[in-house]
Every structure is written in structure tokens, then in C-alpha cells.
Amino acid sequence: MNNIKLTGTELNVSKIGFGCGPLGSNEWGKYDQKDTLSAVSEAYDLGINYFDTADVYGLGRSEELLGKALGKNRHEAVISTKFGVNWKTSKEGLRAETFYDSSPERVAKALEDSLRRLKIESIPLYFMHWPDPNTPLEMTLEVLSSFLDQGKIQHIGLSNFSLEQIKEVNGILRIAAIQVQHSLIDRDLNIGLVDFCKNNNINIISYGSLAQGLLSGKYDEYFEFSEDDCRLRLPHFHGSLLKENFPLLRKLQNIADKYQVSSSQVALRWVLEEPSISSVITGIKNKSQLKDNIASLDWKLEEEDFNFFKRSQ
């Protein structure tokens, strides 16, 4: 397995990270929980040591099951989890109401709950999931700083923050990593962002690099998602946006045929070859997806194929 040392940290992470969004929830389609738990364990055995989750995934269930699936390996794995999205459950059994909340009280509770569910004493990489417009950054960062001092957090990260927000936070408290959505559909990796991160030893980790499964080639305009599948709400799976991506999906399949690999592997390989990206998080539901994603590490795109996607932005 290809590993990389995150700049400015002691953390060595696998180039492919195991995204635990599907773990503990049907929001990404139906899955066999036993198979997903088994995939987590096998991923670690195969060399994936970076596992990314969030407290809001499955309303805590993802963290709980990740700790269970890793077993004693949870102390050796590099686990990142996220806070900043709070929720209220419905007595009527409806979808939980989520809202941004990075208040000091919420951060303290979220951290303790994550440590308990994951069954670890310290979180290697703790991400603020989304900016909270209702809480001054200084208040959130003050409580995070105290948890760093206590050793309950090893490093701080930001997910879904703008360049200006990243600059503001890093001016107060050192940021070790950011998470950005980057794929063949979301290719606009801000040059200013890349330069700032490079100059300040901030690692860039990508997520959504299969565009929530669209780049796997499994979905077309006739595919019907179940009512609880969150892709019902994602615009690139529907209407004109979906149709606009058909030429890209056909080209993706053509290149996959050329290399005798899957469309998913081509999509992941393209992100893996972006020099500014430290690790690529991919949501995994079963061993088949796990092995297919890992296989993207075993080959490289020819320059003309890599540049084709660059030129077509």
C-alpha cells in the first residue's frame, strides 16, 4: 500500500482512505452491514490505515461501527472524524433535522461522544465539518485548542471551508489538513488554495472523488434510487446536469476499456495523480468496492489521458 507522511505531522496515511459515510446508514443505498464491517477489517489488513467518518454519519452509528470493525487496530489506524453538524431526531420517525453547530458546548459534547463511540483516547485528525455562521471562530478554536493541550485531539482539520476562512483559522490555530471535494466532475481545484496550503504545510485530502458513485458508470437517467438514498437530492444525478456528464462518462468508459480497468479506477487514478492531493477518501460498502479501489494504485494513466481531463475542464 502506498503511504504518505502528512506534512507537519507524525501521521502516515494510506493514499486511499476508507470513507465511512455508508457505514451505519442506508443514505447511500442499501448495503449488507456485515459485509461493510468485514470490508473495514480487510482494508486494514490490505494496508489501508486511514479511515474517515463524522459524528453525523448515521447519527453516531458510523463511528460506533468503525470502532467495532477495527477492533484493537483502532489504536494504530489513523482515524479522522468530524464535528459541526448537530441534529434533532423526529418522534414521528422522519429524517433527522440537521443544522450547523460549532458552539463550544456542542464541540465538547461531540468530541467526548466521538471518543466514546470510537473507543479511543485521542483523535488523530479532528475536522470541523462545515463553517458555522452562528458561532464566532475564536470561540470554537479556543475549545479545540484546550483539547489539543489535553491530548484528546492530535491535529485539527477543516472540511468545506473557503480559502479566506482557512486563512483566518490558520492564523489563530495551526491547521494540519483540509478536505475538499475533487473529482472529474468537481475539477476546479483553486490554485490559490493549493499554493496557500503548500506554503503553510497544510495537507489536502479529497473526498467525493467518484462523485458519489456517478463516475462508477453504474447509474444512468433511468436508475431509480430508494426514497432514503441521499442521491435523490444531489443535482448531478438528475435532469440536465446528469445529461451534461454523459460525454464524460462515455470517455471514462473508453479509457477504462483501454487499460482494462473499471471506470471507478480511472476516476480515482486521475485524482491520485494530482500532486497536491495527499490522500483520496472513497466511500466503500463492500469488499468488491474495496478491492476495485485499491487496484487503482497499481497502474498510471498515460500523459495524454491524464491531460485530456485537464483540458476538458
N, C-alpha and C positions, 0 to 999 in steps of 0.2 A: 504494500500500500504506500502511495506517495504521501509523505507528511511534510508539513511546513511549520517552521517556528514563527509564531506570531510576533512581529516586530515589537520590541519594547516590553515583552512579557517572557515568562518562562514556559509558556504553553506551546506544545507541539500538537498540531491538529491535522487530521487527515484532509486531503484535498477535497474529498467528498464528505459532506456532513449528512447525517441521518436526520431528516426533518420529521418531527413527531406530531405535526398537525393532525394527521389522520388517526393517531393513536388515541383511543378512548372516545371517538366520536364518529358518527355517520355523516358528518358535514361534507366529506369528500367522497361520498358514495359508500355503499355497503361494503363491509370487509369482515374477514374472519379474525376476531381478536386474538385467538391462539396463534394464528399464522403470523400476525403482525408482531406479537410478543416474541415469537420464535425468530423472526427476521431481525429484531433488535439484538438478540443474543448472538445470532450468526454473524451479523455485521461486525460486532466487536471481535469475534474470532477471526474474521477475514481482514481485520486491520482498520476498520472504521472506528475511530475513537472519539469523534466529535458528534454530539447529539444535541439538537436544538429543539427546545419546546417553549411553552409560555403558560403562565398560570391560567389564562383564559381558554386555552385549548381543552375542550371537553369540560370546562369549568373545574379545572383541577385534576381531572381524570388522566390526562396525558402525562402529567408529572408523576402521578401516583403509579401508573403502569410502567413508565420508563424506569423508575427506581426498582420496581419489582423485576422487570425483564433483565436489567443489567446485573442484578444481584450484587455480589461482592465487587464486581467490576465497576460499580458506580463510583467507587473511590479513586479509581485510576483513570476513568474516562474524563474527557473534557466536556462538561455539560454547560450549555448556556440556556438560561430561561429568561423570561421577560415579565415585566410588570407595567402597569399604566393603563390597563383596560379593566375596569371593575364591572360587576354585573349584578342584576337583580333577577331572581328566578320567579316564574309565574306559578301561582297556585293552580291555575287552570291547565297547566301542562304545556303552555305555549312556549315559543322560543324565548330564551332569557333576554332581558334588555341589557345591552352593554353601553358603557359610557367611559370617557376618559377620566382618569383619577390618579394623579401622582401626588396627592396631598401627603404630607409627612406621616399622618396616621395610617393612610392606606399603604404606603410603601413599607412601613414597619410590619403591618399585618401580612402583607403579600409576601415579604421576604421570609418571615417565620413559617408561614403556611407552605411555601415552596420548599424550604429546608426539610420540613416535616414530611411532606409528600415524597420528596426525592430520597429521603433518608440519608442525607449528607450533612456535614457540619459547615461546609463552606461552598459557595457557588463560584466556579472558576470565572464565568463571564456572565454578568447580570446586565441585561438590556432594558432601557426604557423603551417600551413598545411603540408608543406614539407620543407626540407632544401633547401636553395638557394645557389648553388655553386658559384654564381657570386657576392654575396654581403657578405662582412665580417660580422660575427655575431655581433661584437661590434656595428656596425652601426645600425643594426636592433634593438638590445636590448636598445640602447640609446634612440631611439624614443619611444619604448614601455615603458621604464621607465618614460619618461615625461608624457605619457598618464595615467600611474598608478598614478602619482602625481596629475594629474588633475582630477582623479576620473572617467575618461571615460572608464577605464578598472579596474576591481576589482582583477582579478588574471590572470596569464599567464600560458599557456599550450603548449605542443609540441605534434605534431602528426607525426608519421612515422620517428622519429629520432632514430639513433643508441644509444647504451649505452654511447659510448665515446662522442657523440655530446650532449647528455643530461647532462653528467658530465660537459662538457665545458660551456654550457649555464647556468646551475645551479650555477656554480662558479662565474658567473657575475651577474645574476639576478635570484631571487628565482622562481622556477617553482612549481606550485601547482598541476599540473596533466599532465599525458601523455596519449595519445591514441595509443593503439596497436591493430593490427588485431589478434584475438584469437578465434578459433573455433575448432570443431572436425577435421577439415582439416588442419588448421594452429595451431597446438598444441604446438609448440616449444616456450614456454614462458621462455625466458632467465633467468636462476637462478640468474646470476649476476645482471641483470636488476631489478628483484624483490627485491633482497637484498638491492641494492642501493636506490631504491625508498622507501623501508621501513625505512631505516636508515636516510633518508633525508625528511621524511614526504611528499613524492610525491605520489599522488593518481594515480592508474592505471585504466583507463576506456577502455573497449574493444569495438571494432566495428567489423563488418563483421562476427558476431557470428553465422549467418545462412549461411555463405559462399555465400553471395549474392543470397540467395534463394535455392541453391542446396540442403541444408540439410532439406528443407521443404518436399522433396520427390515428388515434382511436375514435375521435369524435368528428362528426360532420353535422350539417344543418338538420338532419333528421333524428339525431340522437336525443332521447328523452331522459332527462335527469329526474331522480326521485324528488319529492317535494321538500325533503330536508337537506338536499345537496346544495351547498352554498354557491355552486357554479350557476345555478339558476339566476343569481343576482350579478354575475360577472359579465360585463358588456361584450367582451371579446369572444364569448361563446354564442352570441346571438346576432341575428339581423345583419346589417350592413358591415359591422366590424368583423364578424366571422367571415363573411364573403370576401372582404378585402384581404384576408390572410390566406385564402385558398391558393393563390400562386406561390406563396412562400411555403406552404405545406407540401405542394407538389414538388417544388425544388428540393425541399428537405428529404422527401422520399427518394428522389432521383439520386441524391448524393449518398443516402443510406444504402441504396442498391449498389452503387459504385464500390463502396467499401465493404459491402456485405455485413452491415450492422443495422441496428434499429434506428428509426427516426429520433428516438429519445437520446440515443448515444451521440448522434450528430449534434443535436441541440446542446447537450451537456458539454461535448468536446469543444464546441465553439466558445462557451463561457470559460471553460478550464484553460483555454489558451490565451485568454485576456490577461496580460501580465499584472494588471493592478488588482486582480481578484485573488485573495488568499485561499478561500475555501468556498465551495459551492454546496449549498443546502438543497437537498431534494427530498420531497415528501415520499415516503415509502410505506406501502401497505402489506407487502408480502415478499417472500424470498425471490420470486421471479423478478420483481422490480428491482430488488436489491442487487441481484447478480447482473442484471442488464445495466444498471447504473455504474456498478464497479467496473464493468467491461469497457466503459468509456475512457478509462485510464490507460488502456493497453495499446492505443494507437494515436496517430495525429492526423489532422486534416492537412492536405496539401495546401500550399500557399494560395493557389488560385481559388480553392473552395472557401478557405477562411476569408479571403478578401472579397469574395462575391457577396457575402452577407454584409461586410463592412460597407461596400459600395452601394448596396441596395437600401441603405438606411434612409 
